[in-house]
Amino acid sequence: MPALLSRRRRLALCGAGLALLGLPGLATAASVAYIDNGEVWLSTTDGAKKVRLSGGQGNWTEVAASDNGRVAGVQRDGSSTRAATFTVWGPDGGVLNTGGLTSPGGWLIYAYPVGFDISGDGQVLAYGYSNSAGFGMSQTFQTGHYLRNVAHGYIDPYVGNPTGLQWPTFYGSRLVTESGGTVNLQAAASAPFNYEHPAWFGTTGTGLELTRSEISANGALVAFELVQWTTGTRTQGKIGVIAIDAPGGNFTGPVNCYLPATGVATDVSLSQDATQVAWHDDQGVKVSGAPTGAADPCQLSAPAVVLSATGKFPSIGTTSVDAVIAARSPGGGNPGGGNPGGGGGGGSTTPAPFTVKTPKTATLRVLAAAGLALPVTAPAAGAVAVTGTVPARRVGRRGAPVVVAKARAKAGGAGTITMRLRLTPVGKTLRARLKGVPMSVRITQGRKTLTRRIVLR
């Protein structure tokens, strides 16, 4: 690896095998979450089994897996960065919570998430931002990251000052960030809600721009992404992997190399026990055994497997694909099948379709009278519920989002039914305050959940 670290921090190479770096009792990788054709998928690390987590509504753009089996995804409706929502799934694939990927106001242009991750315990989301205000010579920019508890669906996030710390990822509850070509590791006390982010090491000697970094949960490996941009296009992308004696400490292990990628490499993810690595390059989403030495490119302990030729944003976690399939289909397998991206082979599995067609806007007059018609395709017989909520602060209240619209119907079987979403009594009371407010619409049947955003007019 050329000129990555200063001489005093260069690796002292040794012949120890990477298997010695694992810690006993740590959960091992069970799956890789990734985005494929606008949906969130989960695959075993060998690509033999796959299941779709999201409900078939599309527009999913980022995903991250925690160390305890949770998976978080970001969905955008295309109208605005600030219209992005998040969903967190549990270890069985059931939806734990949904909410808005919000930002405090005060900016003209909002650009986020610039990096997205979920804490090791699955409780906190982190996402970077690069926002701006003003025009021409008076334009101002600010970069940094936001934090939000997954249980707090729509309140403004915690701003992780000081500014300038982008591309957040988690090492347990501690943040790993980038600033000016330097990798920073947050202090442990009160993490992630503290402002102590001491610098760890720099990568300016590579001649490339540093973006994301990630530390394996057992503290044995650090991986980092280096890029080069040409007229707004990413023309180079390398992923470095180094063995470490401890997070924030020196580099005295056997690994010091770049992954053997095809084309531009991005979105690196390390397994919790540091024995596997996933990334995206020109051939799609890949998973391999971890590097074992210092030769460039890295010598891998197991060859790379392409999970999906069209996938992106891989994130290794501990969610069991078999557990998700079992929870969604008691008979032992979900109907449908299909193998997104054509990579990896194996018995791919997908849940029955669950879809809804929603307009981008809805008039309050229609909601208050006949109700807004929502065609919902239910995957099975059973009750279907629709709930519309708005941020409390947008209607002069405090606390949790306010339920302003509801609908409920019963599907006689798999097929399409028309739901009528109407204002609740509270919604009618607040009608004068609702104009122009984005309403989050949640449709549920059993464990299946869809979320949409409608602006009230």
KACORVEN-V19485 format. One record per residue. N is the residue number from 0. PSI is psi in radians with two decimals (* if undefined). Layout:
N:PSI + N:PSI
//
This chain:
0:2.08 + 1:2.22 + 2:0.75 + 3:-0.82 + 4:2.77 + 5:2.78 + 6:-0.67 + 7:-0.23 + 8:0.20 + 9:2.76 + 10:2.41 + 11:1.77 + 12:2.52 + 13:2.97 + 14:0.19 + 15:2.46 + 16:2.67 + 17:-0.44 + 18:-0.44 + 19:-0.24 + 20:-0.26 + 21:2.64 + 22:2.37 + 23:2.47 + 24:-0.14 + 25:2.40 + 26:2.39 + 27:2.84 + 28:2.34 + 29:-0.36 + 30:2.94 + 31:2.13 + 32:2.49 + 33:2.91 + 34:2.32 + 35:2.06 + 36:0.74 + 37:0.18 + 38:2.76 + 39:2.14 + 40:2.73 + 41:2.27 + 42:2.57 + 43:2.75 + 44:-0.27 + 45:-0.01 + 46:0.10 + 47:-0.55 + 48:2.45 + 49:2.59 + 50:2.47 + 51:2.17 + 52:-0.77 + 53:2.88 + 54:0.22 + 55:0.21 + 56:-0.14 + 57:-3.07 + 58:0.32 + 59:2.37 + 60:-0.51 + 61:2.72 + 62:2.62 + 63:2.45 + 64:2.42 + 65:3.07 + 66:-0.19 + 67:0.34 + 68:-0.04 + 69:2.70 + 70:2.33 + 71:2.40 + 72:2.66 + 73:2.35 + 74:2.41 + 75:2.51 + 76:0.00 + 77:-0.23 + 78:-0.54 + 79:2.58 + 80:-0.67 + 81:-0.07 + 82:0.05 + 83:2.53 + 84:2.85 + 85:2.69 + 86:2.44 + 87:2.17 + 88:2.56 + 89:3.13 + 90:-0.36 + 91:0.11 + 92:-0.04 + 93:2.57 + 94:2.16 + 95:-0.68 + 96:2.68 + 97:2.78 + 98:-3.06 + 99:2.41 + 100:1.39 + 101:3.01 + 102:2.50 + 103:2.66 + 104:-3.06 + 105:-0.02 + 106:2.71 + 107:-0.76 + 108:2.23 + 109:2.18 + 110:1.81 + 111:2.80 + 112:2.38 + 113:1.45 + 114:2.48 + 115:2.36 + 116:2.88 + 117:2.47 + 118:2.84 + 119:-0.59 + 120:0.06 + 121:0.34 + 122:-0.40 + 123:2.44 + 124:2.50 + 125:2.37 + 126:2.37 + 127:2.88 + 128:2.76 + 129:1.58 + 130:2.78 + 131:2.81 + 132:2.73 + 133:-3.11 + 134:2.69 + 135:-2.32 + 136:-0.36 + 137:0.09 + 138:2.38 + 139:2.61 + 140:2.67 + 141:2.38 + 142:2.74 + 143:-2.66 + 144:2.70 + 145:2.68 + 146:2.48 + 147:2.47 + 148:2.38 + 149:-0.36 + 150:-0.24 + 151:1.61 + 152:-0.70 + 153:0.05 + 154:2.80 + 155:2.55 + 156:2.95 + 157:2.28 + 158:2.07 + 159:1.18 + 160:2.75 + 161:2.79 + 162:2.89 + 163:-0.11 + 164:1.82 + 165:-3.12 + 166:0.96 + 167:2.39 + 168:2.93 + 169:2.41 + 170:1.66 + 171:-2.04 + 172:-0.04 + 173:2.52 + 174:2.48 + 175:2.16 + 176:2.98 + 177:2.46 + 178:2.04 + 179:0.63 + 180:0.23 + 181:2.41 + 182:2.23 + 183:2.47 + 184:2.11 + 185:2.54 + 186:2.64 + 187:-0.57 + 188:2.17 + 189:0.31 + 190:2.53 + 191:0.15 + 192:1.01 + 193:2.90 + 194:0.25 + 195:1.87 + 196:1.24 + 197:2.54 + 198:2.53 + 199:-1.11 + 200:2.77 + 201:2.79 + 202:0.30 + 203:-0.44 + 204:-0.23 + 205:-0.32 + 206:0.09 + 207:2.89 + 208:2.26 + 209:2.38 + 210:-1.93 + 211:2.60 + 212:2.71 + 213:2.44 + 214:2.34 + 215:2.64 + 216:-0.47 + 217:0.05 + 218:0.41 + 219:-0.48 + 220:2.61 + 221:2.39 + 222:2.59 + 223:2.65 + 224:2.32 + 225:2.33 + 226:2.84 + 227:2.34 + 228:2.42 + 229:1.98 + 230:0.84 + 231:0.01 + 232:2.38 + 233:1.88 + 234:-0.31 + 235:2.58 + 236:2.02 + 237:2.62 + 238:2.03 + 239:2.54 + 240:2.25 + 241:2.40 + 242:2.45 + 243:2.65 + 244:-0.45 + 245:2.60 + 246:2.25 + 247:-0.08 + 248:-2.71 + 249:3.05 + 250:1.67 + 251:0.26 + 252:-3.06 + 253:-0.17 + 254:2.29 + 255:1.49 + 256:2.97 + 257:2.47 + 258:2.57 + 259:1.31 + 260:2.82 + 261:1.96 + 262:-2.47 + 263:2.11 + 264:2.35 + 265:3.05 + 266:0.99 + 267:2.57 + 268:2.32 + 269:2.44 + 270:2.76 + 271:-0.60 + 272:0.18 + 273:0.44 + 274:-0.15 + 275:2.71 + 276:2.45 + 277:2.63 + 278:3.02 + 279:2.37 + 280:-2.84 + 281:-0.23 + 282:-0.05 + 283:-2.71 + 284:2.21 + 285:2.67 + 286:2.39 + 287:3.03 + 288:2.72 + 289:2.73 + 290:2.70 + 291:-0.05 + 292:-2.82 + 293:0.02 + 294:2.53 + 295:2.29 + 296:2.99 + 297:2.46 + 298:2.14 + 299:2.49 + 300:-0.31 + 301:2.48 + 302:2.74 + 303:2.46 + 304:2.29 + 305:1.96 + 306:-0.64 + 307:2.25 + 308:-0.33 + 309:0.09 + 310:2.94 + 311:2.98 + 312:0.94 + 313:2.53 + 314:2.05 + 315:2.35 + 316:-2.95 + 317:0.10 + 318:2.33 + 319:2.11 + 320:-0.71 + 321:-0.68 + 322:-0.68 + 323:-0.78 + 324:-0.76 + 325:-0.71 + 326:-0.57 + 327:-0.37 + 328:1.60 + 329:-0.39 + 330:-0.10 + 331:0.05 + 332:2.48 + 333:2.57 + 334:2.83 + 335:-1.19 + 336:-2.65 + 337:2.61 + 338:1.58 + 339:2.35 + 340:-0.27 + 341:0.16 + 342:2.57 + 343:-0.41 + 344:-2.85 + 345:3.12 + 346:1.51 + 347:2.55 + 348:2.48 + 349:2.52 + 350:2.87 + 351:2.63 + 352:2.51 + 353:1.87 + 354:2.83 + 355:2.52 + 356:2.10 + 357:2.52 + 358:2.83 + 359:-0.43 + 360:2.79 + 361:2.44 + 362:2.48 + 363:-0.54 + 364:-0.79 + 365:-0.75 + 366:-0.66 + 367:-0.41 + 368:-1.76 + 369:-0.42 + 370:2.63 + 371:2.18 + 372:2.20 + 373:1.86 + 374:2.03 + 375:2.20 + 376:1.89 + 377:2.48 + 378:-0.27 + 379:3.06 + 380:2.61 + 381:2.98 + 382:2.44 + 383:2.27 + 384:2.46 + 385:2.30 + 386:2.26 + 387:2.20 + 388:2.68 + 389:2.68 + 390:2.35 + 391:-0.69 + 392:-0.43 + 393:-0.27 + 394:0.41 + 395:0.40 + 396:3.09 + 397:2.82 + 398:-2.55 + 399:2.78 + 400:2.57 + 401:2.25 + 402:2.03 + 403:-0.15 + 404:2.57 + 405:2.77 + 406:2.65 + 407:2.41 + 408:2.95 + 409:2.17 + 410:2.30 + 411:-0.23 + 412:-3.05 + 413:2.32 + 414:-3.07 + 415:2.31 + 416:2.71 + 417:2.05 + 418:2.61 + 419:1.81 + 420:2.09 + 421:2.72 + 422:2.43 + 423:2.95 + 424:-0.68 + 425:-0.71 + 426:-0.69 + 427:-0.66 + 428:-0.66 + 429:0.16 + 430:-0.71 + 431:-0.42 + 432:-0.16 + 433:-0.25 + 434:2.21 + 435:0.00 + 436:2.33 + 437:2.27 + 438:2.25 + 439:2.16 + 440:2.17 + 441:2.17 + 442:2.24 + 443:2.53 + 444:1.93 + 445:-2.19 + 446:-0.18 + 447:2.40 + 448:2.41 + 449:2.59 + 450:2.44 + 451:2.90 + 452:2.24 + 453:2.27 + 454:2.25 + 455:2.32 + 456:*
//
